[in-house]
Amino acid sequence: MSKDKKLFRSDIVIECGEEFYQRGKRYYAAGMVLQCKVGSEGALFTQLNATVRGSDATPYKQNIRITWRSDYSSADIEGTCSCPVGYNCKHVVAACLMYQNADLDMPQANSGAKCLEWLDSLQPPALVANDEGTQEFIAYLLKPAKTKPDLTIELVITKEKKFGGLSKGRKSSFYNLRYGFSSYKYVKPEDSELAKIFAALDTSISGEPLLSGAMGGIALARLLQAGRLFWQDLDAPPLKSGIARDLQFVWQQTSQGDYQLHTAIEPAAIPILVDPPHYLDVEDGVVGRFNSAITYQQLRNILVAPVVPEKFADEFSHRLTVEHPELNLPSPKKIDLIEYDDLHAIPQVVLYGEQINSKQYIHFLAVNFKYGDWLLPGSEIKDCSVVKTPEGLVRVKRDRATENLAVSRLTDLGFATAPPTELGSKDLVMTSYAKSSVESATRWGQFMDAVLPELERDGWLVEVRDSFLLKFQNIQNWDAEISESQNDWFEMRFNIEVEGQPLPLLPLIMPVLENYDINHLPELLHIPASDYQYLTVPSEKIRPFLVILLELFGGSRLDKDGSLKLSRFNAASIAELETHSYGLFAIKGGQALRQLAQKLTDFKGIADVPLPYNLQATLREYQKAGLNWLQFLREYSFAGILADDMGLGKTVQTLAHLLVEKQSGRMKAPSLIIAPTSLLSNWRREAERFTPDLNMLILQGTERKQLFYKIRDYDLIMTTYPLLPRDEETLLEHQYHYLILDEAQIIKNPQSKGAQIVRHIKSNHRLCLTGTPMENHLGELWAQFDFLMPGFLGDSATFKKLYRTPIETFGDAEQKVRLSRRIAPFMMRRTKQEVASELPAKTEIIRSVPLHEKQAALYESIRLTMEKKVRDAIAERGLSRSHITILDALLKLRQTCCDPRTLLIESAQHIGQSAKLDLLMEMVPELLEEGRKILIFSQFTRMIALIEDELNKRSIGYSKLTGQTQDRDAAIELFKSGEVDVFLISLKAGGIGLNLTEADTVIIYDPWWNPAVENQAADRAHRIGQIKPVFVYKLITENTVEEKMLAMQERKRALANSIYTEGAKDEALQLTAEDLTNLFEPL
């Protein structure tokens, strides 16, 4: 768009109407204009082709021609549209608005000429020939306002007469200029600018715009520049700018002897009270400035100066000369003055204090300036000052540049002006306004230590009065002492010596911890020691000490005597405190706590624990280390998180630890284990298998309440998180040896009911087990430690301030290392990669889960129906000839265990519950987070489809291989290339013949009769070329045919020998009556 071709709002409103304009404006704002291009253009026209979305499904097309007048003051719009309105509609308006905002695609042919157009734009606007004869324009009339001596502006629309001069014209208003008539050709761009300036002018009581003040000065300059400013009427030529004139003030005596001040402008003119002041010469028709530097307000005051009676003339003359030398106004009577124009300003600063009220004593700076023998007030902003001396009055020209620089030097330090502390004082008073006394003290301390000596070297005059009470001194001696208290609590004191008097340091340091960001301390820290005494410490030395101290305060409390109550949990911080003392202090006492601190810091030398008797498991080395660590925590009454990867044996390590406790005689009360419902059978099975000497009571189901009285009779009590609120009263009645939370991340919300209940359960020791101690944020880690060792990481707010925000928001590596070091003794985590050398080539893990309620009801219904059908078939045909009926019955039960939706039964399709699928969807994200690559096998393609749906819901990428897969190689390569980390495989399609050594985890979703088939599936990953340990997870539903199959496999080596022998046909089924009874046993 050419610079001259401006399409105004008024153009669109006049051509299309206000209603269409408003609707089109909404269309444009909503992005309904799909396209707007310049089809062609000439000097005075532009052709637009546009497309705008409307109410119809097909967008409407517009063809718009915009034609400008010769001076580009306005434009005509002719727009056709394919909509029902057809002409200058809302769609045309929307397209014009896009053109108006230059939000369109210009023809590419012109893009290369933009640089030349830019050069053209630098030229002043060309004068356009008036081919329409005389043309109207706006003239501005300068007139006296109703409030003297102000002036006002009137608007007149006029034009040149044929035979010279201007027509009388017609009046208009500022409102019309700004809002109503911008479309008319007599409104120039400079008129629109002036309208905005006029809107900012002051107005009189009657509403007249007054040409006064700073905005009046701007308006006057623009009016003169426009060349259409006239004095009162249009008879004379427009006013022009003139050269500066002298402004003089003369006192004239009246016939009564009084004095009247007269203002004289040479040559004669009237003053215009704008800023800066101007004159108006009506005769010559010129407007200009004055030679003097008088301000608008000064001139306004002088013009209304009253008559001075003769009897007051001497006093008035004296006071005018002494008190207002900046006016440069002569006095009615002559006053003799001694002039000094070349004296140098020397800043003087006085430090003093004042009792403002009964509670506040504030310190101040008083700033003045010395000129020769005279001290001039710093608060006066004057070019000169008059001083009374024995020799007479002396007028001193002030060095404003030096004074301003001196004041700026103090304000840059943080000092600000304050009201005078003494009535009538003209000192420039400054003080330190701060958010806290510590911040204020720091500012004063820096000023006293560093700035004040520098000012004196620069020639400033400095005076410190006795009322200035602030004192700053270095700390001489520190002492740190730890004394033992009761119940594993300790008291820690820091004492310092100031002027021979001992003072506790910790109460003094508290304001620093409360008011400063530890990472943004000033270079020197000034710690309040008493009302007006401060201790100066370099921040570089004290920062590490403060960081550790802040951690200690987070979980501890300060007593009135200045001692800090410390828990044994803070032992590691004590060691770190000694490390970062930098020679400032040495810690005395608390030998036992300091030794423990050192042991935690080194985290070495944990004694080996003999394996307990009758432990039916061979612990690997890392598992032995875990047992040693658990015993170490117990020995020193600590708690911790065993956070090994899933599958590394957290359960067996914990059971071995509890067996040690029982055999040592320390387990005088049962240990309570709280776990998710799906893990109860795992605990039961592993306890029976590995630690048969530990008897276990499982509190589950409606009959559990009948077992509450037996709690004291067992070694291990198992319950679940959902049962905590229901059994709270019973669980809180007992004292336990150990309280153990499995999958402890479940209590990550400290406000949840379960998290609050476990905090109130009484136990000698606490332990958390989890493979994912932190899933989303550090607050989850805090929640677990707050359960284990309350106060160890402070309260939630302190932890967030010290660790969460710095680490998670700002990536503070130093705080991350500090937190890791702090929790290291109390959290043991080994990944599969770290202990790979100790793991066997293949580890099999059974994960079991109970059926959901509706799923279990369906299972029972099918079991009863099929058991009768099988019994009838055997009775009729015999066992050996009933294999098809038996296999069909078992198949339906197995499908129910997998997911009821795999059954071809209509009622089963409405059961949206699958306990095993839920378990799988808990495991997969956790395994992926560990970096595992997973193969999931199922013999049911419908089950694989259901797993697909769940993976898609969680946006987990996968590949799939079934009998229906068209491109096997592509499916396999998708997984092998690393593009996805989950591979779904059906038994028939991928049970054999695949080499997938990229995988290190195999999940067998549904067990098979022949364990050889399971081995073949696992061998897709566990084969030659595999360099990582392979973990095989078998998912089993509890108390179902699946669990019975597993038990029979362990008892007979392979149930398949009774159904399918290797290489045999289906007819080789050999089941005993006892086998059938077990397989069809009710839940």
GUBA-905414 format. One line per 8 residues: for each residue x, y, z of C-alpha. Coordinates in steps of 0.5 Angstrom, whole numbers, plus 500, padded with zeros to 3 digits. Example, Ala and Ser with C-alpha at 12.3 -4.5 7.8 and 13.67 -1.06 7.14 Angstrom:
2
525:491:516; 527:498:514 $
***
This chain:
1083
500:500:500; 503:507:498; 504:511:504; 499:517:501; 494:511:500; 491:511:507; 484:508:508; 480:512:514 $
475:509:518; 470:515:516; 471:513:509; 469:506:510; 463:508:515; 461:513:510; 461:508:504; 458:502:507 $
454:505:513; 455:504:521; 451:498:521; 455:494:516; 462:497:519; 461:494:526; 459:487:523; 465:487:518 $
469:489:524; 467:483:528; 468:479:522; 475:482:521; 477:481:528; 474:474:528; 479:472:523; 474:471:518 $
478:474:512; 481:468:508; 484:472:503; 485:479:501; 490:481:495; 492:487:491; 490:485:484; 492:492:481 $
493:499:483; 494:506:480; 496:513:482; 489:514:485; 486:507:486; 487:500:488; 483:494:486; 482:488:491 $
480:481:491; 478:478:497; 475:472:500; 471:472:507; 468:466:510; 460:468:512; 454:464:514; 454:459:508 $
458:453:507; 462:456:501; 466:463:503; 464:469:499; 468:473:494; 469:480:494; 471:485:488; 473:492:491 $
475:498:488; 478:504:492; 479:511:489; 482:516:492; 481:524:491; 487:527:488; 490:530:495; 488:523:498 $
484:526:504; 478:521:503; 476:515:498; 470:512:495; 469:505:496; 465:500:491; 465:493:493; 461:487:490 $
460:481:494; 457:474:492; 453:474:498; 445:476:498; 447:483:500; 451:484:494; 454:491:495; 458:494:500 $
456:489:505; 460:487:512; 464:482:508; 467:488:504; 468:492:510; 472:486:513; 476:486:507; 477:493:507 $
479:493:514; 485:488:512; 487:492:507; 487:498:512; 492:494:517; 496:492:511; 495:485:513; 495:482:506 $
499:479:501; 502:485:496; 504:483:489; 510:480:488; 512:484:483; 513:490:487; 517:487:493; 523:489:490 $
522:496:489; 520:497:497; 527:500:498; 526:506:492; 519:507:496; 522:508:502; 527:513:499; 521:517:496 $
517:517:503; 523:521:506; 521:527:501; 516:532:504; 509:531:502; 508:534:495; 503:540:494; 497:538:490 $
494:542:485; 487:545:487; 483:543:481; 476:543:484; 477:551:485; 477:554:492; 478:548:498; 475:549:505 $
480:548:511; 480:549:518; 483:555:521; 484:556:529; 483:563:532; 487:565:538; 482:569:543; 482:571:550 $
479:566:555; 474:568:560; 479:567:565; 485:572:565; 490:572:563; 489:565:559; 488:564:552; 483:559:548 $
482:556:541; 476:556:537; 475:552:530; 473:555:524; 472:552:517; 473:557:512; 476:557:505; 479:562:500 $
475:568:497; 476:568:489; 478:575:490; 483:574:496; 482:574:503; 478:568:507; 471:567:508; 467:568:515 $
467:561:515; 463:557:520; 464:555:527; 466:547:529; 468:544:536; 474:540:538; 469:534:539; 467:534:531 $
474:535:529; 476:529:533; 470:524:532; 466:526:527; 469:529:521; 476:526:519; 473:523:513; 472:530:510 $
477:533:505; 478:539:510; 481:535:515; 488:534:514; 493:529:518; 496:535:522; 489:537:524; 488:530:527 $
494:530:531; 492:537:534; 485:534:536; 489:529:540; 493:535:543; 487:539:545; 484:533:548; 489:534:553 $
489:541:555; 486:544:561; 479:547:561; 476:553:564; 470:552:569; 466:554:563; 469:548:559; 474:552:554 $
480:549:552; 486:553:556; 492:554:552; 496:554:558; 502:550:561; 506:544:558; 501:542:553; 499:549:551 $
506:550:549; 506:543:545; 499:546:542; 502:553:540; 508:550:537; 504:545:532; 499:551:531; 504:555:528 $
507:550:524; 501:548:521; 500:556:519; 493:557:520; 493:560:527; 490:567:527; 488:572:532; 481:573:534 $
478:573:527; 480:571:520; 481:579:517; 489:579:518; 494:574:516; 496:568:520; 501:568:526; 508:567:525 $
514:565:529; 518:571:531; 525:572:535; 526:572:542; 524:578:546; 526:581:552; 522:581:558; 522:586:563 $
519:588:570; 519:595:573; 516:597:579; 512:604:579; 510:608:584; 503:611:584; 500:617:587; 499:615:594 $
506:612:594; 505:605:593; 509:600:588; 505:597:582; 509:591:578; 509:592:571; 511:587:566; 514:590:559 $
516:586:553; 520:589:548; 518:591:543; 511:591:546; 507:584:546; 502:580:551; 504:574:554; 502:567:553 $
502:563:559; 504:556:556; 511:553:558; 516:555:556; 512:562:556; 511:566:549; 509:573:547; 504:575:542 $
505:581:538; 498:583:535; 501:588:531; 506:584:527; 502:578:528; 508:574:531; 509:569:536; 516:568:540 $
519:566:546; 523:570:551; 530:571:552; 530:570:560; 529:563:563; 523:564:567; 518:559:568; 511:559:566 $
509:558:573; 513:564:575; 511:568:570; 503:567:572; 505:569:579; 509:575:577; 503:577:573; 498:577:579 $
503:580:584; 499:585:588; 500:593:590; 506:594:595; 504:599:600; 509:604:601; 510:602:609; 511:595:607 $
516:597:601; 523:596:605; 521:589:608; 518:587:602; 524:589:598; 529:585:603; 525:579:603; 524:578:596 $
531:579:595; 533:574:600; 528:569:600; 526:569:592; 533:570:588; 531:565:583; 526:570:580; 531:575:578 $
526:580:580; 528:587:582; 525:590:588; 521:596:589; 526:599:593; 534:598:591; 537:593:595; 545:593:595 $
548:586:594; 555:583:593; 555:578:587; 559:572:587; 558:568:581; 564:563:581; 564:560:588; 565:552:588 $
560:548:591; 563:543:596; 558:538:599; 557:537:606; 553:531:609; 551:530:617; 550:524:620; 545:524:626 $
539:520:629; 532:523:632; 527:519:636; 521:520:632; 516:517:637; 516:512:643; 518:506:639; 522:509:633 $
529:512:633; 531:513:626; 538:515:623; 538:521:617; 543:524:613; 543:532:612; 546:535:606; 548:542:604 $
553:545:600; 559:550:602; 560:556:598; 566:560:600; 564:562:608; 557:560:607; 553:554:608; 547:554:603 $
541:549:604; 541:543:600; 533:543:599; 533:549:595; 533:548:588; 535:555:586; 540:558:581; 542:563:586 $
542:564:594; 542:571:598; 546:570:605; 546:575:610; 553:577:612; 556:583:617; 558:586:610; 551:586:607 $
547:581:603; 551:577:598; 548:573:592; 551:567:591; 550:563:584; 549:556:585; 553:550:582; 547:546:580 $
550:541:576; 555:539:582; 549:539:587; 545:535:583; 551:530:582; 552:529:589; 545:528:591; 544:523:585 $
550:519:588; 547:518:595; 540:516:592; 544:511:588; 546:508:594; 539:507:596; 538:513:600; 531:517:599 $
529:524:601; 525:525:608; 521:530:611; 525:535:615; 526:533:622; 526:540:625; 521:545:623; 523:551:618 $
529:547:617; 532:547:609; 537:541:610; 536:536:605; 534:530:609; 535:523:607; 534:516:610; 534:509:608 $
527:506:607; 528:499:607; 523:493:607; 527:490:614; 532:493:619; 537:488:616; 536:491:609; 537:498:612 $
543:496:617; 546:493:610; 545:500:607; 548:504:613; 554:499:614; 556:499:607; 555:507:607; 560:507:613 $
565:502:611; 566:504:604; 562:510:602; 564:515:607; 571:514:607; 571:515:599; 567:522:600; 572:525:604 $
577:523:599; 573:527:594; 573:533:598; 566:532:602; 565:535:609; 563:530:613; 560:530:620; 558:525:625 $
554:527:631; 553:524:638; 546:522:636; 548:517:630; 548:511:634; 550:506:629; 556:502:630; 559:496:626 $
564:492:628; 567:485:626; 566:479:629; 572:477:633; 571:470:636; 566:464:635; 564:458:639; 560:452:637 $
558:447:642; 553:441:642; 550:438:649; 546:432:649; 539:433:651; 533:427:652; 530:422:647; 535:423:642 $
535:431:642; 541:435:642; 542:443:643; 547:447:639; 549:454:641; 553:459:637; 556:464:642; 560:470:639 $
564:476:643; 563:483:642; 567:488:646; 568:483:651; 561:481:652; 559:474:650; 552:474:645; 548:468:642 $
549:468:635; 543:464:632; 538:469:635; 542:474:631; 542:471:625; 535:469:624; 533:476:621; 538:474:615 $
535:468:614; 528:471:614; 529:477:610; 535:475:605; 535:470:599; 541:466:601; 544:466:594; 543:474:593 $
547:476:599; 550:483:599; 558:483:599; 558:485:607; 553:482:611; 551:486:617; 548:482:623; 544:486:628 $
547:485:635; 543:490:639; 539:496:638; 544:500:634; 550:495:634; 551:491:628; 556:485:626; 560:485:619 $
561:479:616; 563:477:609; 558:474:605; 563:469:602; 565:466:608; 558:465:612; 554:463:606; 555:456:606 $
554:456:614; 547:460:613; 545:455:607; 546:449:612; 543:453:618; 537:454:614; 536:447:613; 537:446:621 $
532:451:622; 527:448:617; 526:442:622; 528:445:628; 526:450:633; 530:456:637; 530:456:644; 529:463:648 $
537:462:650; 539:462:643; 540:454:643; 538:450:637; 534:444:638; 537:438:633; 534:431:632; 539:425:630 $
536:426:623; 540:432:623; 547:429:624; 549:429:617; 548:437:617; 553:437:623; 558:434:619; 557:439:613 $
557:445:618; 564:443:621; 567:442:613; 564:449:612; 567:453:618; 572:456:614; 576:457:621; 571:461:623 $
569:456:629; 570:449:631; 565:445:634; 565:442:641; 562:437:645; 557:432:642; 562:427:641; 557:421:639 $
553:426:635; 559:428:631; 561:421:630; 555:419:627; 555:425:623; 561:423:620; 559:416:619; 553:418:615 $
557:423:611; 562:417:609; 557:412:609; 562:407:609; 564:401:614; 557:398:615; 558:392:618; 556:385:614 $
550:382:618; 550:374:618; 544:371:614; 539:369:618; 538:362:620; 533:358:615; 532:363:610; 530:359:604 $
533:364:599; 540:365:596; 541:373:597; 546:376:591; 551:381:593; 547:387:592; 541:384:596; 546:382:602 $
548:390:602; 541:392:602; 540:387:608; 546:390:612; 544:397:610; 537:396:613; 540:393:619; 545:399:620 $
538:404:620; 535:400:625; 542:400:629; 542:408:629; 534:408:630; 534:411:623; 529:410:617; 529:410:610 $
527:408:603; 529:402:599; 528:404:592; 531:398:588; 528:397:581; 522:393:580; 524:386:580; 531:386:584 $
528:383:590; 526:389:595; 521:384:598; 526:378:600; 531:383:602; 525:386:607; 523:379:609; 531:377:611 $
531:383:615; 525:382:619; 527:375:620; 534:377:623; 530:382:627; 526:376:630; 532:371:631; 535:377:635 $
530:377:640; 528:384:638; 522:383:635; 517:383:641; 511:386:637; 509:384:630; 511:388:624; 505:392:620 $
506:391:612; 501:396:608; 501:394:601; 497:395:595; 491:390:594; 494:387:588; 501:385:592; 498:382:598 $
499:375:595; 506:376:592; 508:378:600; 504:371:602; 507:367:597; 514:370:598; 514:369:606; 512:362:605 $
517:361:600; 523:364:603; 522:366:610; 517:360:613; 519:362:620; 515:368:620; 508:367:621; 503:372:617 $
496:374:618; 493:377:612; 487:382:614; 483:382:608; 476:381:606; 469:382:610; 472:376:615; 478:380:617 $
475:383:623; 474:377:626; 482:376:626; 483:383:629; 484:379:636; 490:375:633; 494:381:631; 499:380:637 $
500:373:635; 503:374:629; 510:376:626; 507:380:620; 501:383:619; 499:385:612; 493:390:610; 492:395:604 $
491:402:603; 484:402:602; 483:399:608; 486:404:612; 480:409:614; 476:403:615; 481:399:620; 484:406:623 $
482:405:630; 484:398:631; 491:399:627; 492:405:632; 491:401:638; 497:397:637; 505:398:638; 509:395:632 $
516:393:631; 516:395:624; 511:399:620; 513:398:612; 510:401:606; 510:398:600; 509:402:594; 510:408:598 $
509:413:593; 502:412:594; 502:417:600; 505:422:596; 499:427:598; 501:428:605; 493:431:606; 490:424:604 $
487:420:609; 491:414:608; 498:419:609; 495:422:615; 493:415:618; 500:412:617; 503:418:620; 499:416:627 $
501:409:627; 506:407:633; 512:403:631; 519:402:633; 522:403:626; 519:405:619; 521:403:612; 519:405:605 $
519:400:599; 518:403:592; 521:403:585; 519:410:584; 520:414:590; 519:420:585; 514:420:580; 512:427:578 $
516:432:583; 520:433:589; 514:434:594; 513:426:593; 520:425:596; 519:430:602; 512:426:603; 515:420:604 $
521:422:608; 516:426:612; 513:420:614; 519:416:616; 523:422:620; 519:428:621; 522:434:620; 529:431:617 $
527:435:611; 523:441:614; 516:442:613; 513:443:606; 514:450:606; 521:450:608; 523:444:603; 520:448:597 $
524:454:599; 530:450:600; 530:445:594; 524:444:590; 523:451:587; 531:452:586; 532:445:583; 525:444:579 $
524:452:577; 531:454:576; 535:448:575; 540:449:581; 545:444:581; 548:446:587; 542:445:591; 541:438:587 $
547:436:590; 546:438:597; 539:434:597; 542:428:594; 548:428:599; 543:429:605; 538:423:603; 544:419:601 $
545:415:607; 537:414:608; 535:412:601; 538:406:597; 537:405:590; 540:400:585; 538:400:578; 538:393:574 $
544:396:570; 548:397:576; 547:390:579; 547:387:572; 553:383:573; 550:380:579; 544:378:576; 542:371:572 $
541:371:565; 534:370:566; 530:372:572; 523:370:572; 518:374:577; 510:372:578; 506:378:579; 499:376:581 $
492:380:582; 485:378:585; 479:379:580; 475:385:580; 468:384:583; 464:383:577; 469:379:574; 470:374:579 $
462:374:579; 462:372:572; 468:367:573; 464:363:578; 458:363:574; 462:360:568; 466:355:573; 459:353:575 $
456:352:569; 462:349:565; 464:344:571; 457:341:571; 458:340:563; 465:337:564; 462:332:569; 456:330:565 $
461:329:559; 465:325:563; 460:321:566; 457:320:559; 464:319:555; 469:318:560; 475:322:561; 479:321:556 $
474:322:550; 472:329:554; 478:333:552; 474:338:547; 469:339:553; 474:340:558; 479:345:554; 473:349:552 $
471:350:559; 478:352:561; 479:356:555; 473:360:558; 475:361:565; 482:363:562; 479:368:558; 475:371:564 $
481:372:568; 485:376:562; 479:380:560; 471:378:560; 471:382:553; 475:377:550; 469:372:551; 464:371:545 $
458:372:551; 454:378:550; 453:379:558; 461:379:558; 462:385:553; 458:389:558; 463:388:564; 469:393:563 $
473:391:569; 480:387:568; 484:386:574; 490:384:570; 490:389:565; 490:394:570; 496:391:573; 499:391:566 $
498:398:565; 501:400:572; 507:396:570; 509:398:563; 510:406:564; 514:404:570; 518:399:566; 519:404:561 $
521:410:566; 527:405:567; 529:405:560; 526:398:559; 524:395:552; 518:390:553; 515:384:549; 508:383:551 $
505:376:549; 498:373:549; 495:368:545; 489:371:545; 489:376:539; 482:380:542; 486:381:548; 492:384:544 $
487:389:541; 484:391:548; 492:392:550; 493:396:544; 487:401:546; 490:402:553; 497:404:550; 493:409:545 $
490:412:551; 496:413:555; 500:415:548; 505:410:549; 508:408:542; 508:400:540; 509:395:535; 504:389:534 $
505:382:531; 499:378:530; 497:373:525; 493:378:521; 500:383:520; 501:384:513; 508:386:513; 512:382:519 $
519:385:517; 516:392:518; 513:391:525; 519:388:527; 524:393:525; 519:398:528; 521:395:535; 528:393:533 $
530:400:531; 528:403:537; 522:408:535; 518:404:540; 519:400:546; 513:396:547; 512:390:542; 505:386:542 $
506:379:540; 501:373:539; 503:366:541; 502:363:534; 505:369:530; 511:370:534; 512:365:539; 518:362:535 $
523:364:530; 524:371:532; 531:374:534; 529:380:539; 535:381:543; 534:389:543; 528:387:549; 530:386:556 $
523:385:559; 518:380:557; 511:380:560; 507:373:559; 500:376:560; 496:369:560; 500:363:562; 500:357:557 $
499:349:559; 506:348:556; 511:351:560; 516:350:554; 512:355:550; 513:360:555; 520:359:555; 520:360:547 $
517:366:548; 522:369:553; 527:366:549; 525:371:543; 530:376:548; 534:371:552; 538:368:547; 545:369:544 $
547:376:543; 543:379:549; 548:383:553; 543:385:558; 539:381:564; 532:379:562; 526:379:566; 520:375:565 $
514:377:568; 508:372:569; 501:375:570; 497:371:574; 490:372:577; 489:369:584; 485:363:586; 483:362:579 $
485:356:574; 491:360:572; 494:360:579; 492:352:580; 496:351:573; 502:355:576; 501:350:582; 501:344:578 $
507:346:574; 511:347:580; 508:340:583; 509:336:577; 514:340:573; 509:341:567; 501:340:567; 502:340:560 $
504:332:560; 497:331:562; 494:335:556; 499:336:551; 506:332:551; 511:335:546; 510:333:539; 503:329:541 $
496:331:539; 490:334:542; 488:327:544; 494:326:549; 490:329:554; 491:325:561; 488:329:567; 486:325:573 $
480:327:577; 484:330:582; 487:335:577; 480:337:575; 477:338:582; 483:343:583; 482:346:576; 475:347:577 $
475:349:585; 471:355:587; 474:362:588 $
***
